[in-house]
Amino acid sequence: MLLCERLAVDINACQLAVLQVYGMADQPAINIELSILPNADRTREILLALAKEIQHVVAAAATTGVAVRISQLDPATYIAVK
């Protein structure tokens, strides 16, 4: 699991949702958005490298444009009820 390895988290901490969306013709057909909790080891450089790696892997499989966005959640306001 690429995300688990790069972010050093257990697989139980990851969730994947696939949603159909519609965009403008000049936008990438695939948009990948990651929301993660901050960690001192998750520097901008590491997250940028992860985004590029995800983009490369998905674009090779999908043969279309791929955009990747990573945002870090505020742990003080983040709420999850499972």
C-alpha positions in Angstrom: 0.0 0.0 0.0 1.7 3.1 -1.3 0.0 5.5 1.1 0.5 3.5 4.2 4.2 3.0 3.5 4.9 6.6 2.6 2.9 8.1 5.5 4.0 5.4 8.0 0.4 4.4 9.0 -1.4 1.2 9.5 -3.7 0.1 6.7 -6.7 0.5 9.1 -6.0 4.3 9.1 -6.6 4.6 5.3 -9.9 4.9 3.5 -10.6 5.2 -0.2 -13.7 6.7 -1.8 -14.3 6.8 -5.5 -16.8 9.5 -6.6 -18.0 10.3 -10.1 -17.6 14.0 -10.8 -18.0 16.2 -13.9 -15.6 19.0 -14.8 -14.7 21.3 -17.6 -13.1 19.8 -20.7 -9.7 21.4 -20.0 -9.5 19.9 -16.4 -7.9 16.6 -15.6 -10.4 13.7 -15.9 -9.2 12.2 -12.6 -8.8 14.2 -9.4 -7.3 12.6 -6.3 -7.7 14.4 -3.0 -6.1 13.3 0.2 -6.9 14.6 3.6 -4.3 13.7 6.2 -3.5 14.6 9.8 -0.2 16.5 10.1 2.9 14.8 11.4 6.4 16.2 11.8 7.7 13.6 9.3 5.2 14.7 6.6 7.1 17.6 5.3 6.1 19.6 2.2 8.8 17.8 0.2 7.7 14.4 1.2 4.0 15.1 0.5 5.0 16.6 -2.9 6.9 13.5 -3.8 4.0 11.4 -2.7 1.6 13.4 -4.8 3.8 13.1 -7.9 4.2 9.3 -7.3 0.4 8.8 -7.0 -0.1 11.0 -10.1 2.4 8.9 -12.1 1.0 5.5 -11.1 -2.6 6.5 -11.7 -1.9 8.3 -15.0 -0.1 5.2 -16.3 -3.0 3.0 -15.5 -5.7 5.4 -16.7 -3.9 7.0 -19.7 -5.5 10.4 -18.9 -4.7 13.5 -17.0 -4.5 13.2 -13.2 -4.5 16.0 -10.6 -3.5 15.2 -7.0 -4.2 17.5 -4.0 -3.1 16.8 -0.4 -4.5 18.9 2.5 -3.6 18.5 6.1 -6.5 18.5 8.6 -6.5 20.6 11.8 -6.3 18.0 14.6 -8.0 20.4 17.0 -11.1 20.7 14.8 -11.1 17.3 13.0 -13.9 15.0 14.0 -14.5 11.4 13.0 -17.3 9.2 14.2 -16.9 5.6 13.1 
